[in-house]
Amino acid sequence: MVIRYNDILTVITTLCDDEGLKVTVKGSAKGGLIAGATSAVGGLVLGPLGLAIGGTVGGLIAYATAEPYKPVSQVIMYDMQPLDQEKLVDAVRNIVEGVDIQDAVELMALVQGNPVLKAKIVAEMTTFFKHQLDMRLDYHQ
């Protein structure tokens, strides 16, 4: 039996929450630019001591303005385009297509009880986020 789109989406988001999957928000380049710029200005003003002070101040500013990790379930439900959601659901559906289940509850129970299947789905989500959305997943509980 074919599992509905919403059922697979529910299982994916629940699994993401259970596994503590989070997406790193792109901000490293911005932080590096801030730290580099303040270090350069400090070096121009105070010389070698200014490099150290500027780098430290820049690093603190970059850290203070950095965005935190976002839960993958939140990204999937609210930030992803519907087309990307559909591609993710299709990728996971390919993994569970031979399984005889009828709804999300049965699928979730099967995934939770089968570590190999769970690992395959998490690996597929990680690959999808990395290659399709240029995002990196972390197990950040």
C-alpha positions in Angstrom: 0.0 0.0 0.0 1.2 3.5 -0.8 1.9 5.7 2.2 0.5 9.2 2.0 2.7 12.2 1.6 1.6 13.8 4.9 2.3 10.5 6.8 5.9 10.4 5.5 6.3 14.1 6.3 5.1 13.5 9.9 7.4 10.5 10.3 10.4 12.6 9.0 9.8 15.5 11.3 9.1 13.2 14.3 12.3 11.3 13.6 14.3 14.5 13.3 13.0 15.7 16.7 13.7 12.3 18.3 17.2 12.3 16.9 17.9 15.9 17.8 18.8 16.8 14.3 19.6 20.5 13.7 20.7 22.5 10.8 23.7 24.7 11.0 22.8 28.2 9.9 25.2 29.7 7.4 27.0 32.4 9.3 30.6 31.3 9.4 31.7 33.4 6.5 30.1 36.5 8.0 31.8 35.8 11.4 35.1 35.3 9.6 34.7 38.6 7.8 33.8 40.5 11.0 36.8 39.0 12.9 39.2 39.6 10.0 38.0 43.2 9.5 38.3 44.1 13.2 41.7 42.4 13.4 42.9 44.4 10.4 41.7 47.7 11.8 43.2 46.9 15.2 46.5 46.0 13.5 46.5 49.3 11.6 45.8 51.3 14.7 47.8 49.6 17.4 50.2 47.3 15.5 50.7 43.7 16.6 48.8 44.2 19.9 45.9 45.6 17.8 45.8 42.4 15.8 45.2 40.4 18.9 42.7 42.9 20.4 40.9 43.3 17.1 40.7 39.6 16.5 39.4 39.0 20.0 36.8 41.8 19.7 35.8 40.6 16.2 35.4 37.0 17.4 33.2 38.1 20.3 31.0 40.3 18.0 30.7 37.4 15.5 29.8 35.0 18.3 27.2 37.4 19.7 25.5 37.9 16.4 25.6 34.3 15.3 22.3 32.6 14.7 21.7 29.4 16.6 21.1 25.9 15.2 17.5 25.4 13.9 15.6 22.1 14.4 15.4 20.2 11.1 11.7 19.6 11.7 11.1 23.4 11.8 13.1 23.9 8.6 11.1 21.2 6.8 7.7 22.4 7.9 8.2 26.2 7.7 11.3 27.1 5.7 11.5 24.5 2.9 9.8 25.1 -0.5 7.0 22.7 -1.2 9.0 21.3 -4.1 11.9 20.5 -1.8 9.5 18.9 0.7 8.2 16.7 -2.0 11.7 15.7 -3.1 12.6 14.8 0.5 9.4 12.8 0.9 10.0 10.9 -2.4 13.6 10.1 -1.2 12.3 8.6 2.0 9.4 6.9 0.3 12.0 5.1 -1.9 13.5 3.6 1.3 10.2 2.4 2.7 8.3 1.5 -0.5 8.6 -2.3 0.0 7.2 -2.1 3.6 3.6 -3.2 4.0 2.2 -0.5 6.3 -0.9 1.8 6.1 -0.2 5.0 8.0 2.3 7.2 9.8 1.8 5.4 13.2 2.7 2.0 11.8 5.7 3.6 9.9 6.9 5.4 13.0 6.7 2.2 15.1 8.6 0.3 12.4 11.3 2.9 12.1 11.7 3.2 15.9 12.0 -0.5 16.2 14.4 -1.0 13.3 17.8 0.8 13.8 18.9 -0.1 10.3 15.9 1.5 8.7 16.1 4.5 11.0 19.8 4.9 10.1 19.0 4.7 6.4 16.3 7.4 6.7 18.6 9.7 8.7 21.4 9.2 6.2 19.0 10.0 3.3 17.9 13.2 5.0 21.5 14.2 5.7 22.4 13.6 2.1 19.3 15.4 0.9 20.0 18.5 3.0 23.7 18.5 2.0 23.3 18.1 -1.7 19.9 19.6 -2.5 19.7 22.4 0.0 23.4 23.1 0.7 22.8 22.7 4.5 24.6 20.5 7.0 22.8 18.4 9.6 24.2 18.0 13.1 23.1 15.7 15.9 23.0 18.5 18.3 21.0 17.5 21.4 
